[in-house]
């Protein structure tokens, strides 16, 4: 499978590393908005192209993995490139996924391609967990907790604010909320009762810090519903204290079974990640394999992790999967 990477930040580098662990895939090119000569990648003898050259390479790339941000990049890029390639993205603005799906579905069907959106761990692997858990325990409640860790999407959204040079956003679950859920009491928890958010921001010299903090705390879909703390720090402090990108979280379903719903059952799926972008990239690469296989079967249109059979993600054959995993 011939793979292209569009965007070469933390996620793009993670995709490149993940491709090295998948021998049925080959990196054919990296596409960037920067000057290609200034971008140094890890894979020998693979060219770096200007993003404008991507449209000319339909015959050389099977799946384009889109590594831009959800705030402004992917809403434009995914529909655009879904007409030209099978694509996979990590669009993670949950409230806007239906709208994004519709645009990508139209574009990919026009091009006869497969567009897989919102791939990662949430949305992504956590979404699958919620679906499986709800199907198995229909009488119950889902609870999703993220962190403590750096959210790439939220950090990117803060960096887009005028006057911000760099930012890290940590999502922090409230321990008392997790304890209540694991206790099987099925509490009703608001968004703000489950998490807090903490931002570390490097601002331009002379920037209006009060305006930046206000824009962060009132940002819809990102911060408006949470208790958010904003710290302004120097670039040296950012490099020293916030250079790593850990994350993780847990999905729990508390469900009742029995004729009188007398038994409580808990299902829990958790992740602890040293590198959020590298793990997300690994999920993207697995779904690139699925997009390629679906395309080979003549499928076109937009798909999510909920639509794709799990066997399509694995390099193993059906016979091998049944023998080794079933």
Residue pairs with C-beta under 8 A, 6 or more apart in sequence:
1 24
1 25
1 26
1 62
1 63
1 288
1 289
1 292
2 25
2 26
2 28
2 60
2 61
2 62
2 63
3 15
3 19
3 25
3 26
3 27
3 28
3 61
3 62
3 63
3 64
3 65
3 285
3 288
4 27
4 28
4 29
4 30
4 31
4 54
4 57
4 61
4 63
4 64
4 65
4 85
5 12
5 15
5 16
5 27
5 29
5 30
5 31
5 64
5 65
5 67
6 12
6 30
6 31
6 51
6 54
6 64
6 65
6 66
6 67
6 68
6 77
6 81
7 31
7 32
7 33
7 66
7 67
7 68
7 73
8 30
8 32
8 34
8 39
8 41
8 48
8 67
9 67
9 277
10 152
10 245
10 277
11 67
11 90
11 152
11 277
11 280
11 281
11 284
12 30
12 67
12 281
13 41
13 42
13 277
13 281
14 275
14 277
14 278
14 279
14 280
14 281
14 282
15 65
15 67
15 281
15 284
15 285
16 27
16 30
16 41
16 42
16 43
17 42
17 278
17 281
18 278
18 281
18 282
18 284
18 285
19 25
19 26
19 27
19 43
19 285
20 42
20 43
21 282
22 285
22 289
22 315
23 315
24 289
24 315
25 285
25 288
25 289
27 43
27 46
28 46
28 57
28 60
28 61
29 46
29 47
29 48
29 49
29 57
29 60
29 61
30 39
30 41
30 46
30 47
30 48
30 49
31 48
31 49
31 50
31 51
31 53
31 54
32 39
32 48
32 49
32 50
32 51
33 50
33 51
35 50
36 47
36 48
36 49
36 50
37 48
39 48
41 48
49 57
54 64
54 81
54 84
55 84
58 84
58 85
61 85
62 85
62 86
62 292
62 295
63 85
63 86
63 87
63 88
63 288
63 291
63 292
64 81
64 84
64 85
64 86
64 87
64 88
65 87
65 88
65 89
65 284
65 285
65 288
66 73
66 74
66 77
66 78
66 81
66 87
66 88
66 89
66 90
67 90
67 281
67 284
68 74
68 77
68 89
69 152
69 153
69 156
69 157
69 160
70 90
70 91
70 92
70 93
70 153
70 156
70 157
71 93
71 153
71 156
71 157
71 160
72 160
74 89
74 90
74 91
74 100
75 91
75 96
75 100
75 103
77 89
78 87
78 89
78 91
78 100
78 103
78 104
78 107
78 115
78 117
79 103
79 104
79 106
79 107
80 107
81 87
82 104
82 107
82 108
82 111
82 113
82 115
82 302
83 107
83 108
83 110
83 111
83 113
84 111
84 113
85 113
86 113
86 114
86 115
86 116
86 288
86 291
86 292
86 294
86 295
87 104
87 108
87 113
87 114
87 115
87 116
87 291
88 115
88 116
88 117
88 119
88 284
88 287
88 288
88 291
89 115
89 116
89 117
89 118
89 119
89 284
90 118
90 119
90 120
90 124
90 280
90 284
91 97
91 100
91 117
91 118
91 123
92 118
92 120
92 122
92 123
92 153
93 100
93 153
93 221
94 123
94 221
95 221
96 221
97 117
97 118
97 123
97 304
100 117
100 118
101 117
101 302
101 304
102 302
104 115
104 117
104 302
105 115
105 301
105 302
107 115
108 114
108 115
108 300
108 301
108 302
109 300
109 301
111 300
112 300
113 295
113 300
114 291
114 294
114 295
114 299
114 300
114 301
114 303
115 291
115 301
115 302
115 303
116 287
116 288
116 290
116 291
116 302
116 303
116 304
116 305
116 308
117 302
117 303
117 304
118 124
118 127
118 304
118 305
119 283
119 284
119 287
119 304
119 305
120 280
120 283
120 284
121 249
121 271
121 273
121 279
121 280
121 283
122 144
122 146
122 249
123 304
123 305
124 280
124 283
124 305
125 269
125 271
125 283
125 305
126 144
126 249
126 251
126 269
127 304
127 305
127 306
128 305
128 306
129 251
129 267
129 269
130 142
130 144
130 251
130 253
131 306
133 140
133 142
133 251
133 253
133 255
133 267
133 269
134 140
134 142
134 253
136 255
136 267
137 253
137 255
137 256
137 257
137 265
137 267
138 255
139 255
139 256
139 257
139 261
140 186
140 253
140 254
140 255
140 256
140 265
141 186
141 253
141 254
141 255
142 251
142 252
142 253
143 177
143 181
143 189
143 194
143 251
143 252
143 253
143 254
144 194
144 249
144 250
144 251
144 252
145 173
145 177
145 178
145 194
145 195
145 249
145 250
145 251
145 252
146 171
146 173
146 195
146 247
146 248
146 249
147 170
147 171
147 172
147 173
147 195
147 247
147 248
147 249
148 170
148 171
148 172
148 173
148 246
148 248
149 170
149 171
149 245
149 246
149 247
149 248
149 249
149 273
149 276
150 168
150 169
150 170
150 242
150 244
150 245
150 246
150 247
150 276
151 169
151 170
151 171
151 247
151 276
152 245
152 276
152 277
152 280
153 222
154 169
154 171
154 197
154 222
154 223
155 167
155 168
155 169
157 169
157 219
157 222
158 164
158 167
158 169
158 199
158 201
158 216
159 165
159 166
159 167
161 212
161 215
161 216
163 203
163 204
163 207
163 208
163 211
163 212
164 201
164 202
164 203
164 204
164 207
164 212
165 202
165 203
165 204
165 235
166 201
166 202
166 235
166 238
167 199
167 200
167 201
167 202
168 199
168 200
168 238
168 242
169 197
169 198
169 199
169 200
170 197
170 198
170 199
170 200
171 195
171 197
171 247
172 195
172 196
172 197
172 198
173 194
173 195
173 249
173 250
174 193
174 194
174 195
174 196
177 187
177 189
177 193
177 194
178 250
178 252
180 187
180 189
181 187
181 189
181 252
181 254
182 252
182 266
182 268
184 254
184 264
184 266
185 254
186 254
190 225
191 225
191 226
192 225
192 226
192 227
195 226
196 226
196 227
196 228
196 229
197 223
197 226
197 227
197 228
197 229
198 228
198 229
198 231
199 216
199 228
199 229
199 230
199 231
200 231
200 233
200 237
200 238
200 241
200 242
201 212
201 216
201 230
201 231
201 232
201 233
202 232
202 233
202 234
202 235
202 238
203 209
203 212
203 232
209 232
212 230
213 230
216 223
216 228
216 230
217 223
217 224
217 228
217 230
218 224
233 241
244 274
244 275
245 275
245 276
245 277
246 273
246 274
246 275
246 276
247 271
247 273
247 276
247 279
248 270
248 271
248 272
248 273
249 270
249 271
250 268
250 269
250 270
250 271
251 268
251 269
251 270
252 266
252 267
252 268
253 266
253 267
254 264
254 265
254 266
255 264
255 265
255 266
255 267
256 262
256 263
256 264
256 265
257 263
257 265
271 279
273 279
286 313
286 314
287 305
287 308
287 313
289 312
289 313
289 314
289 315
290 303
290 308
290 312
290 313
291 303
293 312
294 303
294 308
294 312
311 318
311 321
314 321
316 324
